[in-house]
Amino acid sequence: MVGASFAQAPAGTRTVDPVPESIYLKGHPATLPVSLSVLIHQQRWAEAAELAEKFTLEHPRDSTGFYWLGVARQKLHDPVRAIQALRSAERLGLGTPAFHIVLGIAYYNLHQFVLFDEQMQMTIRSEPFRYEPYYYLGIYYEDVLNRWEHALELFHRAAELEPDDPRSMYGAGYCLEALGKRDEAAKTYEESIRLIERNSGRFSGPHQGMARLLLDTDPYKALPFAHKALELEPSSPSNHVILAKAYERVGRLTEAVEELQLAAYLSPTDPSPRFALARVYEKLGRSEAAGSERQMFEKLTRIYGP
Amino acid sequence: MKFPRSMLRVALLLIGLSQSLVISNAQFDPLLNPRGAPQAKTPEELDAYLEIATAQESRVTIEKVEQFASKYPSSELLGVAYQDETLAYKQMNDIEGVLRAGKRTLELQPNNVTTLLTLAAAIPNAVERRSNAAEFLDQAEEYAQRALQQLTKVIVPHEVTLERWTVMRGEMEALAHEALGHVAAKRGNLPRAMSELEEAAFHNPTPQGSQFYRLGVVYAMLGKYERADQALRRAADLGPDAIRQLALRELKRLNAAKPSRGQVHTQ
């Protein structure tokens, strides 16, 4: 049985591309300028949005221009104007399953979950063997509703339909961890890690999950997982926090402080690294620093919530 | 598990940031917790709200809110739509419109800080010709106090840095104290008006000419001429132009009223 309480799991450990390339509209209509395709391929989204907008003004009956305008705006974290462009594309007749996924994700980003769910169900009805709607619905049930059992079913279904996707597998592991099924969670994380290694992926979730599970029972085993998670996604504050916790458990307190300071720097409004810092400073006998971090923890908790 | 964070953009839009008012930033709560976000029931309902949220002109915002309210009378988005309308009326200096739309907002969202502050500021300007002026001023005071209470409870999105929030909160608290000072002045309670306006003017991280102007006027009414002179000159420095003109006019009046004290410079 692997240990560590789920309460230690940092929130928001996973990130999801708002529009994964796998669901891009396929093909290139003759009317669409080649330069726009180049910008999309190079992921130069601000320029792509500008060009797509120009194209929609010149070709107001062409749904493709509005579609790419919507995708680009979504990539630029502008869900409102993304929805407006995608709805224009829909009114002009675009309605492929992949399109409904993109529109659904835009609704999700605006926290319009009723409409998000509707788009995902439409996709499932018209193309039941696509994994993406199950995956995104899994995220919704896990992250927003905290309905772990149902989220687990959805992630399992997504993983069945796309066995090479480490994120669906990780999602299932995360739900198992939340449900207290730690051994099963560990097995699922290991499977997800194998998929990442096979595909040379840069996703740190399952390594972090393994480190979290091992923290209390075998922190020395947790360390390499925490290191690998950080190597895969060095800018993730939660990866620094997990590594710091592993260092703390094995008595490498100075290194724990360094990691927690980095986490606090990367995520300055998150109270949790401050709390951990206060605890490690106490262990190091640095009462003044500990007091200052505790104060900062209380202040951030009051303003930003726990 | 998170999508890339777009909550602040969303929150600010749905709270009416398009109206570019500082106080618009206050209302984070409805969207901070995704479970509490108002939900459109159909794509058309959301389309109609997004047209309001992205409207560039106040007149258009008001038109679209009225259409929205008539077409979707039970929409969960109606509260934020009315807030947008309140701010649009404020942009147009239409006090009666502010009062009407603000009241509708508070019926649906009683602790909407943006609207509480907007109404608290607007009411003292609207009491002159009213038979129930005293009751109105009580209401403005209650709104300002409620806004101050809510500001201690607001949970701020992580996208807003601690430094930015410190400034925003200071600005909003200053607005509430300015309203309380204005109310006190209307009631003829000048010492209370002075203390509230001092709180507003001196503790605002972004000093405002209008707050120094009001304070200067109250100082003058209390016979505190040196302080009045300083506050009015600060108001003239800070502007904007309308406040500068008012402050300079008041300084002239001050000089004329107290020639024996020596000239108070207006430049």
Interface residues (C-beta under 8 A of the other chain):
Chain A: G12 T13 R14 T15 V16 D17 P18 H77 D78 P79 V80 R81 I83 Q84 R87 I105 Y107 Y108 N109 L110 H111 Q112 F113 V114 L115 I139 E142 D143 V144 L145 G171 Y174 S267 P268 T269 D270 K299 L300 I303 Y304 G305
Chain B: M1 K2 F3 P4 R5 S6 M7 R9 V10 L13 L31 L32 P34 R35 A37 Q39 A40 K41 T42 P43 L46 D47 L50 A53 T54 I155 V156 P157 H158 V160 T161 L162 W165
